[in-house]
Structures are given as C-alpha cells and as structure tokens.
Amino acid sequence: MAEKELGVCDECGSLFLKGSSQMMGLCPECAHVLYGYPNCPHRFLNGRCVNCYWDGSKSEYIKHLEED
C-alpha cells in the first residue's frame, strides 16, 4: 500500500507517488536530474504521469541545469 502514498517533491513541488522514486523527498524526475537515479518512463494523462503522478513541474534550478 505504501506505493500509493503521495509525497511532495522538495525541489519542484509536484505531488508524486512515494513508491516511484528512490529518494524520499524528490520525485523521480528531480532525483534523476540532480543525482542520476533512474527516471520514470513518464506517460501523461490529464496532466499527470500515470506511473509516478508527477505533474511536469520543474524548479528554476532544474531548468537551468537542463539548459546547459
């Protein structure tokens, strides 16, 4: 049941399924960009990933990292 528990990402602020990320406080996307953890194979439906529940949010810091 823990895989259905929602968390709030400390970096981007999106809700995410805690069981979908290897880091407690980060969604899979932010954990991937910041620390190289495997990312979720995102598939969006109605504005959220059906696998991890991420809403596509990115912090200014993440946006800056992805520009480089």
N, C-alpha and C positions, 0 to 999 in steps of 0.2 A: 504493500500500500504506500510505502514511502516514495515510490517513483511518481506518484500523482501529487505529491506535496509541492506547492508553489513557493518559490523564493523570489526576492527582488535583487537584481544584479547590482552590486556595489559600484560598478563602472558606468553602465549605460542606463540603469534604472528600469529596465524591462522586467516584467514577470517572466519566470521560466520554471520548468519542471526540474526540481532539485535532482532527481534521478538521472537527468540527461546530461549533467555536467560533472566533470571530475573535480571541480572546485566548488566548495560550499557557497561562496559569496559571489560567484561570477557565472553568468550564462555561458553556454558552450562557445558562442561567438567571441566574447571578450576573453575567455580562458584561452582560446585558440590564438587570437591576435597577440595577447600580452605574454603568454607563457608557452605557446606551441603545443598545447594539448589538442587531441583530435577534435575536429569540429563536427557539428551535427550536419547530416545531409538535409539541409533545410528544404521543406516543401510547404509553401504558404497557401493557406485557405482562410478567407475572411480576415486577412491582415495579421495572422499569426502562423508560426510554423506548427504543423500538426505533430511533429516529433518532439520539440522541446518547448514550445509555446512562446518563443522569442518573438517580439513584435517588429524586429528590424531596426530598433534604436541603436544609435552609435554615439558615444561621447565625443566631444571635441578632440580629446586626446587620441582616441582610436581613429577618427577621421584624419587627423594629422599624420599618424603612423602609416595609414594606408595610402596617403598621397606620395610618400617617399619611395 
